[in-house]
Amino acid sequence: MSKHPTRIPDGLQRMRDERGSVLPLILVFLMIGLTTVYVLAAATSLSIERKRLLTIADAVALSASESFSAADVALSGDELTPVLDPEAVSERAVMTLEDLAGGAPDGLTLDSATTPDGVTAHVVITGHWTPPLAHALLPSGLDITVSSDARVVLS
């Protein structure tokens, strides 16, 4: 009997050469998937923080718009119109923001609290957002500025 070397068919030889090439692909796709999940979680956190700041700004503006007293109401025609004092609006906004923050404002600052027309309180608040996990993909934090208006209407 003569021994002949066994010849491996071409298709099997190619499969044998590509052995182990799936693991790097799995690792790359796993890294892409984890990065996507991380970025989506950070974007959700940013959106929630912005909505929280808008809610606070709405509450501060509403409170500031109610900073008038009975002596500040003017009669124009047959309508009562309250007139807001810019200083009273600012003081009320600061007090409300301190009450809402509970003594620890968490980086919240009241940029401005004004009354442009005497019946509307305009409030601008800035807060700081940090991503849930520190990573090189995202910045270490962002400042978010929101504004809100509240108008006084007597009926």
Helices and strands as residue ranges (DSSP letters): H 10-17, H 22-65, G 70-72, E 73-76, E 79-82, H 86-101, E 109-114, E 120-129, E 142-151
